[in-house]
Amino acid sequence: MSVGGFKKQINKASQYMSERVLKEKGTEIEEEFRELEKKCDATNDVAIKMLEKVKEVLYPNPAARGKMSARAAYGKLAGKSQELRYPHVEAQLSEIMMKASFDLGEESAFGHALRDTGDTLKSVAEQKEMLEINVQQNFMDPLTMLINKDIKELLHHRKKMEGRRLDFDAKKRKQAKGSNITDVEINLAEEKFEESKELAETGMMNLLEGDVEQINQLAGMVEALGEMHRESASLLESLHGELMTQIDQASSRPREFRQPKQRTRFTSTRRPQVDSDDDDVSPPPSSGPVKSPRSSGGSAASRPHAKALYDFDAENEGEMGFREGDVIYLTSRIDDNWMDGECNGEAGYFPSNYVEVIVDV
């Protein structure tokens, strides 16, 4: 710094202290100019805060944001550009569901539901990634440029204007106290002050006249948010309808019964034990005489029938319940797991592993 520059800095510091401590008045700035300064400061403040909060909207997890920032800084220092992807929770949940669907297998209804839900959540995560790109390009990048270029340059002009005002007022104050400051020096200082003031005022007006562009960028961000939420809602509504259909299908599907572990059974003194190898043994008596249907034409012992090994309670429409030891007259065999028959005046289907077939259909 030259001697003249050093003296100028001393003059400005002296003038600043005189105004702040001794309450001396400096050159007054028009109220309109001060109003422009307030509006520009408000614009700068909201731009910085919006930029920070929009990042939180796009990347909610602070730990993940910190890692992304660190990786970006490291890549910048190393001169490497790398694609940074935020780990959306929907994508992570999708991976968990897809893995569980594979583990459960194709036969599992729950596995199918997990697979469909995982696919939808993956699509939701993709919608959020598209939102990131859109908002970054159309809102965050222009806002960052506004802060780092236009507002930064404006603040520089305002700071320079304030320094030149202090220098101008310091020279006027010294001349008034009898210093050898000439009118030429004062006029030159005043011209520099007015020049900086004009540049600052022009910059502030240009910044504030950019309302249309800034509103347009804000509208673009809102539109991108709305589009993401609409697409996500459509995906989730479609998934909900599919899951409701799967609930109906799973509810109407016959239950698959597994053979319970064989327990030690005691022969009842009131109801004889039926030997599965003896087809000639008559069924044990029930609460009333068992009548064969008219179409049968044969004896009760020759009719297809089975003996109940366990109690079975009917829970669904079309099922037939019975108690252990009941004789069930068989009508047909539905498949390997289900049979159709009659017992105690009722008819319906029942699990075949709950009975011991005496005479097969």
C-alpha positions in Angstrom: 0.0 0.0 0.0 1.3 3.4 -0.9 1.8 6.3 1.5 -1.2 8.1 0.0 -3.4 5.0 0.3 -2.3 4.5 3.9 -3.2 8.1 4.8 -6.6 7.6 3.1 -7.3 4.6 5.2 -6.4 6.6 8.4 -8.7 9.4 7.3 -11.6 7.0 6.7 -11.1 5.3 10.1 -10.9 8.7 11.8 -14.1 9.9 10.1 -15.9 6.6 11.0 -15.0 6.9 14.7 -16.0 10.6 14.7 -19.5 9.7 13.4 -20.0 6.7 15.6 -18.4 8.0 18.9 -18.6 11.8 18.6 -21.9 11.6 16.7 -20.6 14.0 14.0 -22.8 14.1 10.9 -21.4 13.0 7.6 -22.8 13.5 4.1 -26.5 12.6 4.2 -27.7 10.0 1.7 -31.2 10.4 0.2 -34.0 8.4 1.8 -34.8 6.8 -1.6 -31.2 5.4 -1.7 -31.5 4.0 1.8 -34.8 2.3 0.9 -33.1 0.7 -2.1 -30.4 -0.6 0.2 -33.0 -2.1 2.6 -34.8 -3.9 -0.3 -31.5 -5.2 -1.7 -30.4 -6.5 1.7 -33.7 -8.2 2.1 -33.3 -9.8 -1.4 -29.8 -11.0 -0.5 -30.9 -12.4 2.8 -33.9 -14.3 1.4 -31.8 -15.7 -1.4 -29.2 -17.1 0.9 -31.9 -18.6 3.3 -34.0 -20.0 0.4 -30.9 -21.7 -1.1 -30.2 -23.4 2.2 -33.8 -24.5 2.8 -34.4 -25.8 -0.7 -31.4 -28.1 -0.2 -33.1 -29.4 2.9 -36.3 -30.0 0.9 -34.4 -32.0 -1.7 -32.0 -33.7 0.7 -33.8 -34.1 4.1 -31.1 -36.2 5.8 -28.4 -33.8 7.3 -25.8 -36.6 7.5 -26.3 -37.5 3.8 -26.1 -33.8 2.9 -22.8 -33.5 4.9 -21.3 -36.5 3.1 -22.3 -35.1 -0.3 -20.8 -31.7 0.5 -17.6 -33.3 1.7 -17.3 -35.5 -1.5 -18.1 -32.5 -3.7 -15.3 -30.5 -2.0 -12.9 -33.4 -2.2 -13.7 -33.9 -5.9 -13.2 -30.1 -6.6 -9.8 -30.2 -4.9 -8.8 -33.3 -6.7 -10.0 -31.9 -10.0 -12.4 -34.7 -10.5 -16.1 -34.3 -11.3 -18.2 -37.1 -10.0 -22.0 -37.7 -10.0 -23.4 -37.4 -6.5 -26.7 -39.1 -5.8 -28.7 -38.6 -2.7 -29.8 -41.9 -1.0 -33.6 -41.5 -1.0 -35.3 -43.5 1.7 -37.9 -44.7 -0.9 -35.1 -46.3 -2.9 -33.6 -48.0 0.2 -37.0 -49.3 1.2 -37.6 -50.6 -2.3 -34.3 -52.6 -2.2 -35.4 -54.2 1.2 -38.8 -55.1 -0.2 -37.5 -56.5 -3.5 -35.0 -58.7 -1.6 -37.7 -60.0 0.7 -39.9 -60.7 -2.3 -37.2 -62.9 -3.8 -36.7 -64.7 -0.5 -40.4 -65.5 -0.1 -40.7 -66.9 -3.6 -43.2 -66.8 -6.4 -45.8 -68.7 -4.5 -46.1 -66.1 -1.7 -48.9 -63.6 -2.0 -47.1 -61.3 0.4 -44.0 -61.6 -1.7 -46.0 -60.4 -4.8 -47.3 -57.4 -2.8 -43.8 -56.6 -1.6 -42.5 -56.7 -5.2 -45.2 -54.4 -6.5 -44.7 -52.0 -3.6 -40.9 -52.0 -4.1 -41.3 -51.2 -7.8 -43.6 -48.3 -7.0 -41.3 -46.9 -4.3 -38.4 -47.1 -6.8 -40.4 -45.1 -9.3 -41.2 -42.5 -6.5 -37.5 -42.2 -5.8 -36.9 -41.6 -9.5 -39.5 -38.9 -9.5 -37.5 -37.2 -6.6 -34.3 -37.5 -8.6 -36.0 -35.8 -11.5 -37.1 -33.1 -9.1 -33.5 -32.6 -7.9 -32.3 -32.1 -11.5 -35.1 -29.7 -12.4 -34.8 -27.5 -9.3 -31.0 -27.5 -9.4 -30.9 -26.3 -13.0 -33.9 -23.9 -13.0 -33.9 -22.5 -9.5 -30.8 -23.2 -7.4 -28.1 -22.5 -10.1 -29.7 -19.1 -11.1 -30.1 -18.2 -7.4 -26.5 -19.1 -6.7 -25.3 -17.0 -9.6 -27.5 -14.1 -8.4 -25.8 -14.3 -5.0 -22.2 -14.9 -6.2 -22.2 -12.4 -9.1 -24.9 -9.7 -9.1 -25.4 -9.2 -5.4 -21.7 -9.7 -4.7 -20.8 -7.0 -7.2 -23.5 -4.7 -5.8 -22.2 -5.1 -2.3 -18.7 -4.3 -3.5 -20.0 -1.0 -5.1 -21.8 -0.1 -1.9 -18.8 -0.8 0.2 -16.6 1.3 -2.1 -19.1 4.1 -2.0 -19.1 4.2 1.8 -15.3 4.3 1.9 -15.2 7.2 -0.6 -17.9 9.0 1.4 -15.8 8.7 4.6 -12.8 10.0 2.7 -14.8 12.9 1.3 -16.2 13.8 4.7 -12.8 13.5 6.4 -11.2 15.9 4.0 -14.1 18.4 4.5 -13.7 18.1 8.2 -10.0 18.7 8.1 -10.3 21.7 5.8 -12.9 23.2 8.2 -10.3 22.8 11.0 -7.6 24.7 9.1 -5.8 21.8 7.4 -4.0 22.4 4.1 -6.5 20.3 2.2 -7.3 22.1 -1.1 -10.6 22.5 -2.8 -9.3 20.5 -5.7 -8.7 17.5 -3.4 -12.2 17.8 -1.9 -13.8 18.1 -5.4 -11.9 15.0 -6.6 -13.0 13.1 -3.5 -16.6 14.2 -4.0 -16.6 13.1 -7.7 -15.3 9.7 -6.7 -18.0 9.4 -4.1 -20.7 10.4 -6.5 -19.4 8.0 -9.1 -19.5 5.0 -6.7 -22.9 6.1 -5.5 -24.3 6.1 -9.0 -22.8 2.7 -9.7 -24.3 1.3 -6.5 -27.7 2.9 -7.2 -27.8 1.5 -10.8 -26.9 -2.0 -9.5 -29.6 -1.9 -6.9 -32.2 -0.8 -9.3 -31.2 -3.5 -11.8 -31.4 -6.1 -9.1 -34.8 -5.0 -8.0 -36.1 -4.8 -11.5 -35.3 -8.5 -12.0 -38.6 -9.4 -10.2 -40.1 -11.0 -13.2 -37.2 -13.3 -13.8 -37.0 -14.3 -10.1 -40.7 -14.9 -9.9 -40.5 -17.1 -13.0 -37.7 -19.1 -11.4 -39.8 -19.5 -8.2 -42.8 -20.6 -10.2 -40.7 -23.2 -12.0 -39.6 -24.7 -8.6 -43.2 -24.8 -7.4 -44.3 -26.4 -10.7 -41.6 -29.1 -10.4 -42.6 -29.8 -6.8 -46.3 -30.1 -7.8 -45.4 -32.4 -10.8 -43.3 -34.7 -8.5 -46.1 -34.9 -5.9 -48.8 -35.5 -8.6 -46.8 -38.3 -10.2 -46.0 -39.9 -6.9 -49.6 -39.7 -5.8 -50.7 -41.3 -9.1 -48.2 -44.2 -8.6 -49.3 -44.7 -5.0 -53.0 -44.7 -5.9 -52.4 -47.3 -8.6 -50.4 -49.4 -6.2 -53.2 -49.1 -3.5 -55.8 -50.4 -6.0 -53.5 -53.3 -7.0 -53.0 -54.2 -3.3 -56.7 -54.2 -2.6 -57.2 -56.6 -5.5 -54.5 -58.9 -4.1 -56.2 -58.8 -0.7 -59.5 -60.0 -2.3 -57.6 -62.8 -4.2 -55.7 -63.9 -1.1 -59.0 -63.9 1.0 -60.9 -66.1 -1.5 -58.1 -68.6 -1.9 -58.7 -71.9 0.0 -56.5 -72.3 3.0 -53.6 -74.8 2.8 -53.7 -77.0 5.9 -50.6 -78.8 7.0 -50.8 -82.2 8.7 -50.5 -81.6 12.5 -48.0 -83.7 14.4 -49.6 -87.1 15.3 -50.5 -87.3 19.0 -51.0 -90.3 21.2 -54.6 -91.3 21.1 -56.6 -93.5 23.5 -59.4 -95.8 22.5 -62.7 -94.5 23.6 -65.0 -97.0 25.4 -68.0 -95.3 23.9 -66.8 -95.1 20.3 -64.8 -98.0 18.8 -61.5 -97.3 17.0 -61.8 -97.6 13.3 -59.1 -99.6 11.6 -58.1 -98.0 8.3 -57.2 -101.4 6.9 -60.6 -102.9 7.6 -63.1 -101.7 5.0 -65.9 -103.8 6.5 -66.1 -102.1 9.8 -69.3 -100.1 10.2 -68.9 -96.4 11.0 -69.4 -95.6 14.7 -72.8 -94.5 15.8 -73.6 -90.8 15.9 -76.2 -88.9 17.7 -78.9 -90.3 15.4 -79.2 -92.9 12.7 -77.3 -92.2 9.6 -79.4 -92.5 6.5 -77.9 -93.0 3.1 -79.2 -90.8 0.3 -81.8 -92.3 -2.0 -79.6 -92.2 -4.9 -77.0 -94.4 -3.2 -78.9 -97.6 -3.2 -76.2 -99.4 -1.0 -75.6 -100.0 2.6 -73.9 -97.4 4.8 -70.8 -99.5 5.1 -70.3 -99.6 1.4 -70.8 -95.9 0.8 -67.7 -93.7 0.4 -67.0 -92.4 3.9 -64.3 -91.3 6.2 -63.6 -90.9 9.9 -62.7 -87.5 11.4 -59.3 -87.6 13.1 -59.5 -84.1 14.5 -62.0 -81.3 15.2 -62.5 -79.0 12.3 -64.4 -75.7 12.6 -65.9 -74.2 9.4 -64.7 -70.6 9.0 -65.4 -69.8 5.4 -68.6 -70.1 3.3 -69.0 -73.6 1.9 -66.9 -75.3 4.5 -68.3 -78.1 6.7 -67.3 -78.5 10.3 -67.2 -81.7 12.4 -65.8 -83.2 15.6 -63.2 -85.9 16.1 -64.7 -89.4 15.5 -67.6 -88.2 13.3 -68.4 -90.3 10.2 -68.3 -88.2 7.0 -70.0 -89.5 3.9 -67.9 -88.5 0.9 -69.4 -86.9 -2.2 -66.3 -86.0 -4.2 -62.6 -85.3 -4.0 -61.9 -81.6 -5.0 -58.1 -81.9 -5.2 -55.2 -83.5 -3.2 -56.0 -81.3 -0.2 -59.8 -80.9 -0.2 -62.8 -83.2 -0.2 -66.6 -82.7 -0.4 -69.0 -84.6 1.9 -71.9 -84.7 4.3 -72.0 -85.0 8.1 -74.8 -84.6 10.7 -77.2 -83.2 8.1 -74.7 -80.6 6.8 -72.7 -80.6 3.5 -69.6 -78.8 2.4 -65.9 -79.1 1.7 -63.2 -79.9 4.3 -59.4 -80.6 4.4 -58.6 -84.2 3.5 -55.7 -84.4 6.1 -58.2 -84.0 8.9 -59.9 -87.3 8.1 -59.1 -91.0 7.6 -60.7 -92.3 4.5 -62.5 -95.7 5.0 -64.1 -96.1 1.6 -62.8 -93.7 -1.0 -64.9 -92.0 -3.7 
